[in-house]
Amino acid sequence: TPTIGVLALQGDVREHLAALTASGVRAVGVRRTSELDAVDALVLPGGESTTIDKLLRAFDLFGPLQARLRAGMPAYGSCAGMILLADRIIGGIEGQQTLGGVDITVRRNAFGRQVDSFETDLRIDGVDGPDPVHAVFIRAPWVEEVGPAAQVVGRVADGPAAGRIVAVRQGASLVTSFHPEVTGDTRVHRLFVQIVRDTL
Ligand code: GLN
C-alpha cells in the first residue's frame, strides 16, 4: 500500500487526507523533510499559493521537494497546488516562485471577480463512470498554455468559461483547477492513487 503525503503548510489539508484514506492508501501530513522522505507521492492542496511558496522556503522544504519532483515522485496539485506545480505563472505576486514540473502556464485567479467561486459538471479523462465530475472552483487558476510534455485531461464544459483547460496530466503528475476533495466524490483521488500504483 503506497503512502501518500499531503503538504500540510496551509490550505485544505484535512479534506485531502480524508479523500486519500477513503481511496485505500496511507495518508500523512508533510511539514518537514523527514516526512517528505517517507512518502511515495505528494498532494499539494488548495489554499493560497503565495503563502505556501513562502512557507516552503521558511520550512526549508522548497529545494528538497523540487528535487523529489524532478526525480519523478508522483504529485497531485489542486488549485493553489496546480499553481505550485506549474512551470510558468501569469498574475503571480512579486517574487512568487513555483516548484514546477508540469509544462503549463497557469493564470492565477483567472475566472474573474464575478465568478470567484462556482461549480459545474465536467468530464476528466481517466475518471470512469456514468456521472460527470462535480467541479468546485474557488478563486481558481486556469491553464492558459500547455507545452508538448503535458496532456489536457479536462475542460470546462459550458458557461462563460467553456473550453478553459482545468485538468492536466504529465507523466506521474496531475493538476486540477478545482477541488475534488470537498465533494465526497473520490474518483479524482482514485485516479491519482492509480497513477501512483502504476509508477511504484
Ligand atoms: N487564488 C489562490 C492562489 O492563487 C488559489 C485558490 C485556491 O487554492 N482555492 O493560490
Residues whose N, C-alpha, C, O or C-beta is under 5 A from the ligand:
A	BS01	LIG	G46 G47 E48 S49 T50 S78 C79 A80 R108 N109 I138 R139 A140
